[in-house]
Amino acid sequence: MWKGISAIVILFYIFALLQNSFFVHFNLFGVVPDIVFILYFSCAFFLPKIFHYPDRYGIFWTTFLAVTAGFFSGIFLYPNLGLSIICFVVVGFILRQIQLSLLRKDGRYPFLYFLSLFIISLLGYYLLVGVSANFLTPPKFLVFFTSKTIFSVIYDSVLAVIFFYIYDIFSKNNPNTRQLKLFR
């Protein structure tokens, strides 16, 4: 368990560094992909299936992922450290509740659920950041959802789809080794 926690912290650190150093050069129309949020959403969406943790640990993992992503996002990207942590926690708990209600009986999540939840979560995250950053100046908040925000959602969605298919490829190659195989 500690290896997984350490790996997740290191992954968030590497992704935050990549977002600030490497992906800055890949901005389209002034938009840089938010790969820290993409990693956070992918981990929150797929880790329950990977680690087989019961629902009682879901609150721990959701909080841990949100604090880790918010910490590295806050240190490297936003001027307020606590703001990004709070936004990630709110988005994470809402995502977890929706995810539990949409789980199929076979334990899989269809692509449509992933993409729609990603877009809703990303817009909710932008909304929370916009409201909290422009709390004292409401007219600035009304201008927050522009064509740049729409393009940012599209750009991040393309990268999230790539993450989804990478996970899908690796999950098909890694069958569940806990299952008893009687016949080959």
ABEGO torsion letter per residue (X at the ends): XAAAAAAAAAAAAAAAAAAAAAAAAABBGGBBBBAAAAAAAAAAAAAAAAAGBBAAAAAAAAAAAAAAAAAAAAAAABABAAAAAAAAAAAAAAAAAAAAAABBAAGBBBAAAAAAAAAAAAAAAAAAAAAAAAAABAAAAAAABBAAAAAAAAAAAAAAAAAAAAAAAAAAABBBAABBBABX
